[in-house]
């Protein structure tokens, strides 16, 4: 049985799959609605339960999408397709097979991913430099004063926003962030739609979405292209990691955008120490623990960075900069304090 046939078999039992793997959600009409693939409460991820798109799902907050095999992979935190296949067959009480060679490789850039990545590259190319734009002002209001220094960030003055439930489209200004693979190639973008009046994010259901291939990739700041990276920090949110970069200028930084993608983030092979800025919720702890395990298996020392408040952007906006710096100084290795933190 091919992967597409296995996905189709799951799709015929879409609601049962959702009740098993996404038990925090509930049915609304022909959709199963839940927070995310980590089974959090919320309304951003929806799964089609009937019709020709039965089994297809989209997370409006991150832009993730796929079939029920992808959903099993994400919800169980699996990487290898043989594990996904085994889990799906167990759910369907099908006999196991000994090889997954005939099936697609999860995480590989398949045909369905290429158009999204191409659209992401085109969208980023249409953006303009961040300096003195609405996006720059938005970041400054959140305490991030040097956002325009980062080549990974651009501003789009009129970016399409589509309501994924009604299909209605509108245009809003947007902060565009490039998602790149370890070689620096753009594989996706993250969009933050903004209120044209300058009053924060756009007043829409999901003002943040990603497009393209995110698994293993990230929005990167201060990463040199011609030198090995021995120390870096990784975390979830774009503004969280931009805040960290503002306080620790020069340190290579990666924003994986979600807890599941943080778990799958691939640190550079030259990395010796990986600081992990984890969100203080169940999904954040899951992501940081999985990334820590992966780092140790590669001989990389994982070290947690903990904010005083909810995240480092909360710290930057609510606390004095000196206090945030002192908190981080306590958590960094002495050689990294000397290399990256301003002198006290």
N, C-alpha and C positions, 0 to 999 in steps of 0.2 A: 504494500500500500504506500503510495507516494505521500509526501507532506501535504499536498493540496487535497488529497482524498481524506487524510486524517483530519485536516482542518474542516473539511465539509462534514465529516461525521460529527465532530464537536459542534458545528453550527446547527445541526439538527436538534441538538440538546442545549441550545445557547443559554436558556434561562437556568437550567440545572448547573451548567458550568459556572455561571455568575453567582448563583446561590452558594456554590461550594468554595470558589476562590475569592469572591468579592462579597462576602456575607454582610459587610457594613452598609451595602447599598440596598436599593429597593426598586421595584418595577414601577415605571410611569408609562402607561400606554404600551407602546411597542419598544420601549427602551429600558435598559437597566442603568441606573444612575448611581454613581459612587464618587468618592473623592479622587482616587488615583489607583494605580496598579498595586500599591502597597496596602490596599484595602482600608484606606482612611475614610472617615466620614466626610461627605461633601457632595458637590454636584458637577464637577468639571469633567469627569470621564463618563461617557455614555456608550453602551453596547446595543447594537441593533439586535432585536430578538426575533424578528419576523421579516418576511419578504426577501427579495433578491440579495440584500446586504446583511442578512442574518449572520451574526458572528463577527461582523466588522465593528471595530471600536475606535474611538478617538478621545484623547485627553485634551480638552480645549485649553487647559492651562499650560501645557508643555508642547503641544503639537504632536505628541506621540500618537501612532495609530498602528493598526495591524489586524490580524485575524486572531482566532482564539488560541492558536499555538503560541503566537507572540504574547498573548495575555498570560498563558500558563508560564511561559519563560520569565516574564517580568514579575509576576506575582510570587513566584517561587525563588526568584533570584538566581536562575540558572544561566549558564554560559554555553555549555556544549549541547548540541541538538540531540545527542543520544539520550541525555537526561530528560529533555523536554518530551521526546518521543515516548520514553518509558513512563513518564508521569501521565501523559495523555492517554496512553494505552491502558494504564492502570485505572484511570478514571472511567474509561469506556469498557473496562473488563475485556480488552482484546488480548490475544496472546502476544508475547514479546517476541521481537526478532533479534538476531545477533548482530546486525550491522545497520548503521545509519548512512552508509555511503550513497544510497540511492536518493537520499533526501537532501533538501536544501541546507545550506550551512547558516545557522543563526548568527547574525552579526556581520556576515559578509555583505558587501555592497551589491545587492541584487538589482534586477531590472526595475522593480517597483520603487527603489530608493533613489535611483539616478535622477528622475525628473524633479523630485523635491529638492535635491541638492543643487541642481542647476538653477531652479527658481530662486533658491536662497542666494546663490552667487550673484545672480542678476539683480536681486533686490539690494544686496549690499553694495554692488557697484553703482546703483542709482543714488545711494546716499551721499550726503555732503559732509565736509568736516564738521566736527561737533562744536567748535569754538563759537561762542556768542549765539547759539541757537536755543530754541525752546528746550531741547533735550539737555543742553549744558546747564541751563537755568534750573531744570528739574533736579539734576544731580546736585547742584550747589545748594538747593533748598534742603537736600538730604545730607548735607555736610561733606559731600564729595567735591572738592574744589579743583581737582586736577584731572577731571574726566577727559577733557579735550587732549590730554597728553597721550592717550592710548589710541593706537591705530586700529584696534579692534572695535572701536565705537564710531558710529556715524548717526546722522540725523536724516530722516525722511520727512519732508513737510506734508505729504499727503499719501499715507500708506493705507491700502485697503484693509478693512476689518469686516469679517463675515460672521454673523450670528449663526452658530452651527446648528441651532435648533430650528430657527425660522428661515434661514437662508438669506436674510436681508444683508445688504452690504452698505457700508459707509466708508468715508475716508477720514482719517485722523493723523495728525503729526505723530511721529514715533521715534523712539530711541532704538537703533538697530545695532546688535552686537554680533560679531562674526564668531561662529563655532568652528574650530579648526581641529584637524588631526595632529598627531605628534610631528609631522613634517611641516606643518603650517598651512596645509591646503584647507580651504573653506569647504566644510561639509554641511553647514546649516547656518541659520541665523536665529537669534532670539529677539523678539519684538516687544517693546513696552509702549503701548499706545498712550498718548498724552492728551490732556484736556487743552483745547486750543487757547483757552483763556489763561493758561499757566497755572491752573489750580490742580496740580498733581496729575495723577493718571486719568485717562479718559473714563467717563462714567458709563462703562459697559460691563457685561457679565464677566468676561475674562480679559482684562487689559494686558495680560502677559501670555505670549505663546511662542513656541519654538517651531521651526520648520527645518526639515532635512534630517540628516543622520547625526544623532547625538551620542549613541552608545560608544563609550571609550574616548569620546572627544570632549572638548570644553571651550569656553571663552577664555582666552589666555592674555595675560598682561605681563610686561617686563620679561618675556622669555627671549633670550638671545638666539639668533639663528645661526651663529657661527662659533659658538662656544658650548661646551658641555654644561648641563644644568645639574649641580650637585645638591642644591637645596631649593625646595619650592613649597608652596602652600596650596592646598586644594580645599574646596568647600562647595556648597550648593548654590545659594542665591547670587545673582549678578551684583546687586547693591551691597550685599554682605562682603563679597570678595573685593569689590572696588573700595569699600571702606577700609579693609585690611591693607590693601595696596597703598591707600593714602597715608596710613599710619606707618607702614613699613615700606617706604619707597625703595625701589630697586629689587625687592625680592620677587622672583618669578611666582606668578599667581595663576590659578586655574579655577574657573567657576563652572562646575559640571551641570548646574541648573536644577537638578532634582536629586533626591536621595538615592533612587535606583541608579541613576547615571553616575553619581559619586561612587557608588559601590563598584562600578565597572570602569572607573577612570584608570588610564594607563599612565603611570609616572615614567619619565624618561629613564632609559637604561643606565644613564650616568648618575642618577639621583642617589644620594647617600642618606638624606634626611627629608622626610615628607611631613610637613605640618598639616594637620587636618582640622579645619574649622567646621565642626559639626553642629547642626541645629539641635536644640534641646527637646526634641520630640521623638516618638518611637521610630518614625521613618528616618530621622537624622541619625539616631543611634545605630540603626541597622546599616545605613550607608557607611558610616565611619568605621564600624566594626568589620564590615566586609572589606573595605579598602585597607584597613590596618592589616588584616590577615593576608591580603594579596601582596602588600608591601613587604611584610616579613618574609614571605616565601621567595621574594626576589632579593633578599638581603638589604632591604631599605628599612631604616629606622623610622617607624611612625610615631609622631608626637601630636597630642591633642592641643588645640588652642581653644580656650574657653572664654567667652565674653562675660561681663558682669551682669548684663541684662539679657534680653531675648536673643539678640545677635549683634554682630559688630557694627551694623548700621545704627541699631538702637543706642549702642555705646557712644558712637561718634556724634549722634544728634543730641543725646541727653546728658553726656558727661563732658567734663573738660578734656581737651586733647591730651594734656599732660597726664591725666589720670588713666586714659586709655593706653597711652604709651607705657606707663609704669606697669600696668597689668600685663601687657605683652612682654615687656622686658623680663618679667619674672618667669615667663614660660618659654622663652627662647634659649637655645644653647648660647654660652658666652661668645663663641666665635661668630654666631649669627647676629647677636646684639651689636658686636663691633662692626660687622659688615653692612648691616641693613638699617639699624635704628639710628636716628640723629643723636648726637652727643647730648647727654643730660645737662 
